[in-house]
Amino acid sequence: MKRGTTPVLPVHFSINNDDVETIEFLFKQEKSESAPELLLKTYPGEVEYDESRNMYNVAFTSDETWLFAEDEPFYMDTRVTMIGGSIPETPIVTLRMHPTLFEHDDEEEEICQC
């Protein structure tokens, strides 16, 4: 993904979407339970499901891309809750936010350092 853009991260699970109650997509800069949460996206809600591709599309705003350090790994952990309450194991995924050649103004930088 590239900072300052509006990327969409497609995510596929080997589960039946009809059996899903909720999914939380949690993003952190560090791979640690104690690391601060930088971003949380949820399904249903902010994350859309593409039935034809069996993919969950996690969209980022331009401002959200500035939350992550450039060219450093960051991590996505998911919590899938099935109808009935079971929570299957899912892997932690390593991602990278690439820099942009376009500079952003100071106002955006203040927002992103929250």
HELIX and SHEET records of a PDB file:
HELIX    1   1 ASN A   17  ASP A   19  5                                   3    
HELIX    2   2 SER A   62  THR A   65  1                                   4    
HELIX    3   3 ASP A  106  CYS A  112  1                                   7    
SHEET    1   A 3 VAL A   8  VAL A  11  0                                        
SHEET    2   A 3 MET A  55  ALA A  59 -1                                        
SHEET    3   A 3 GLU A  48  ASP A  50 -1                                        
SHEET    1   B 4 GLU A  37  TYR A  43  0                                        
SHEET    2   B 4 VAL A  20  LYS A  28 -1                                        
SHEET    3   B 4 PRO A  73  MET A  82 -1                                        
SHEET    4   B 4 VAL A  93  ARG A  96 -1                                        
END                                                                             
